[in-house]
Amino acid sequence: MEHMITADTPQQIALFRLLSLRGALKLEILGLKKRGQSVYSILKQEYGFKGSKQSVLDQLQAKIKELKSE
């Protein structure tokens, strides 16, 4: 039987979104493209991250670690 996780608090939902964005940014770094706005630009716009894609990924990792410790 498969184990399901439910994100039902605002903090859990925000963390899940950041984890999803992290996965998408890793794919962008590898060269995968998507239609519309890039995840890289979304993260820079919404969270004020600066620098290269790798730098933004590092900043995102720190943000996720911070949220997990709360």
N, C-alpha and C positions, 0 to 999 in steps of 0.2 A: 504494500500500500504506500502511496506517495504522501509525503509530509507537506502540508501547506502552511504558509506563514501568512498571518493577517496583519496588515498595517492599518490600525484604526485610530491612531492618535495623530494630531498635526505633526508632531516631532517625527514619528515613524514614517509618515507619508513624505515629509521633507527629506528624510534620510534615503528613502527608497528612490525618490526622484534624483537625488545627487548620485546615488549608485548607478542608476540608469544612464545619467549624463556621463559619468566616468567611463562606462563601457562604450558608449557612442564616441567619446573623445578618443579613446584608445584606438577604435576602428578608423577614425579620421586621421590619426597620426600614421596609421599603416597605409593610408591612401584611399580608403573607401569614401566615396562621395555620396551625398544625399541631396534631394531637392530642397529648395528653400534655404533658410538661414542655417549656417553651420553651428554645431554644438559649441565650437570654439568661440564664436561671436556671441552666442547666447550666454555662456559663462562669463565672458568679459563684461557684457552689458549688465547682467543681473547681479553679479557678485563683485564687480570692480577688479577682477583679476587682471594682471598685466603681464606682458612678455610673450614668449613663443608658446606654441602648443604644448611642448614638454613642460615649460614653466607653469603654465595654467594647470596642467595635469597635477604637477607637484603641489600647487596651492590647493587644488580641489581635494587631493588626498589628505592634506592637513585639515581641511574643513570637515571632511568625513570623520576623521579620527577625533576631532573636537566634539562633533555631534554624538558620536558613539560613547564618549566618556561622560556625557551629561546624564 
